[in-house]
């Protein structure tokens, strides 16, 4: 019974912390909504295994992005995370994208994750089979207890014509793939920005977290721990 209560406490802790303080940044090299750009962001996952409703932002004239968890062993928490208690979750995201018109056009993409508990397997994150060319950790907040850490990660991808375009007008899908490094990862938020540019990639700067943002994250995280601890106490009291 105590083991069961411990598992419930873990789920409650990870669920409560969902996307409360994701420190995502906007692209600096282009403006969301510009021609040739797309933007899709989930802060709440309300369907499983496939969620095709980016709730925070959805600016994509080519269609709507779709996220699918492939193992079928996870579930959505009450706070809108996708949590995998029994093993490493595996995700595929398709992003409708206008086909790049000539070999001189390339795609720059900024992908941002907010996870709780177990971390991502960062080597598994691929966009059209390509690894990121730059990575930054925007925030890391220790959750304490069974919760591990909340981590916000920024990744920059360059997708050349050879790995996407075929010269035929229309819409194709960019494919993002990523996997947890083990059981108990809770995916809290995901953001994807893309931009097509002729004659090279955007020189998107690596973001640096602001000290005030870090302090605020720590404060909110501490408040969440109090609630999670109270939930654990109440559960154990009822054993």
N, C-alpha and C positions, 0 to 999 in steps of 0.2 A: 504493500500500500504506500509506503514511504517512497519507493522508487517511482511509482505512478505519480505521486504528488510532486516529486522532483521534476519529472518530465513536464507536467502541467505548468510548473513554475517557470521552467525554461522557455516553454512556448509563450507563456504570458509575458515574460520579460522581453523576448525578441519581438513579439507582436506589438507590445506597448510602444517600443522605441521606433516604430515604423516611420521612416521618412520625415521625422520631426525636425531635423536640422540638416538636411542635405544642402551642401554648400556648392551647388553647381554654378558654373560661370557661363556667361554668354560668349560666343566667338568674338574675337577682337578684329579679325580680318574681314568680316562681312556682317551685314545686318540681317537678322531673321526676317524673312518675307521678301528679301531681294530676289530678283529673277535668277533662276538657276540654283536656288537654295531650297532646302527642306529643313523642318524642325519638328521633332516628335519627342514628347516627354511623358513618362508615367510616374505619378506619385502614389497612385493607388491601383493595385491589380485586383479587379473585381470579377474576373472570369478565369477559369482553369479547365484544361491546360493551355488554352489559347485566349489571349486578350488583344483585341484589335481596336481598343478605345483609349488612345493616349489622352489622359485626362488633364494634364497640366498644360500641354501645348500640342497643337496639331496643325502645322502649316505645311502642307504638301499638295501642290496642284496635281500630282501624278497619282494620288490615291492615299490609302491609309496604311500605316505600318502595322505589323502584326507580330506579337511575341508568343512563342510556344515553349512550354517546358516539356522536354521529350521523354523523361523517364516514367511519368505518370505516378510517381511515388510521393509527390509533394502536395501541398494544399495552400489555399489562401487563408491568411489569418484574419481576425476580426478587424484589424487595423489596415488591411490591404497589402500585406507583404505576401510573397511566395516563399514558403518555408519547407525545407526538406529534412525531416528528422531521421530518415532511414538510410540515407546515402547521398552521394554527390549529385546535385541537380544539374541538368544539362539544358541549355537554352538555344533557340534559334530565333532570330528576329529578321523579318524581311521588310525592306524599306523601298517602296516604289520610287524609281529614279528615272528621270528623262535620259534616254540614251545620249551619250556624248557624241556630238555630230561628226567629229573628225579626230584623227590620231593626235592632233595638237591640243585636245581638251582632256583634262584630268579632273579627278574628284578628290577633294580634301574633306575629311570627316572628323568631327570631334564627338567622342563617345564618353559618357560619364555614368558611373555606377555608384549607388549607395547600398552597402551591404552591412548586415549585422551578424555577429557570431563568427562562424567559420568564414575564412576569406575566399575570394575568388582564386582559381588556378589561373594566374595571370598569363601563363604561357599558352593557355587555351583560347584566349581572346583573339579572334581572327575576323577580318572583314574581307569578304570575297577571297578567303584563303590567305590573306596577308596579315602579318603581325604589325602592331603599331610602330611608328617611327619615333614616338616620344610618349612618355608616361609621367604623370605627376600624382602624388598623393595630396589631395586638397585638405583633407581632415582625417584625423584618427582620434577617437574618443573611447577610452576604456569604459565598458559598461559594468564591469564588476560581476561578482557572483558567477552564474552560469552563462552570462551573456557574451563574453569575449569582448570584441570591439566593434564600434561603428566606424566604417571606413568609406570615405568618398574618394573615388579615383577618376582621374582625367586621362584620356588616351587620344592621341592624334594619329590618324591614318592617311596615307596617300595611296590612292587607287589609280594607276595609270590606265590609259585607253586599252592597253593590251589585256588588262584583267577585268575589263567591263564592257567597253564599247564594241559595236560591230558595224557601225556606219549606217544602220537601218533606223529610220526615224520611228519613235514610239517610246514605250516605257519598259524598262527592265527592273529587276529587283536586285538591290544590294543585299547581301546576306551576312549578318553578324552572328557569330557563334561564340559561346562562352560556357564554362563549366565551373562549378564549385570545387574547391580542393578537398572536400569531404562532406560528411553529414553535418547538419545543423547550420547551414548558411540560410539567411533570410534576405531575399532580394527586396529592398525597400523602395528603390527608385532607379529609373534609367532614363537617360537623355541622349538623343542622337541628332546632331546637326550635320548637314552635308552641303557642299557648294561645288559647282562645276566652274572651272576656270580655264580659259585657253592659255596655252604656252606655259604650263608649269603649275605648281601647287601653291596654295596660300602659305605664307610664312606665319603660321599661327603661333603666338608666344605661349610658352609653358607658364601656366598660372602659378602665382604665389599666394598662399592664403593670407588674409589679413589678420593681424593679432587680435583685433576686436572680435572677429568672427569666431576665432578659436576659443576665446574666453566665453562667448555666448554659448557655443556648442557645449563646452564643459559644464556650464551652469544648468542648461536644459537637461543634459545627460544625467547630472546629479539628481535633479528632481525626479527623473524617470526611475532612477534606482530606488528612491524612497518608496515609490508606488509599487515597484516590482517586489521590493523586500516585504512590504506590508501584505502583498498578495501571497507570497511564500509563507509568511507567518500564519495567515488565516487558513491556508490549506493544511499546514502541519497541525494547527490547532484542532482541525476537524478529523484528524486521523483516529 
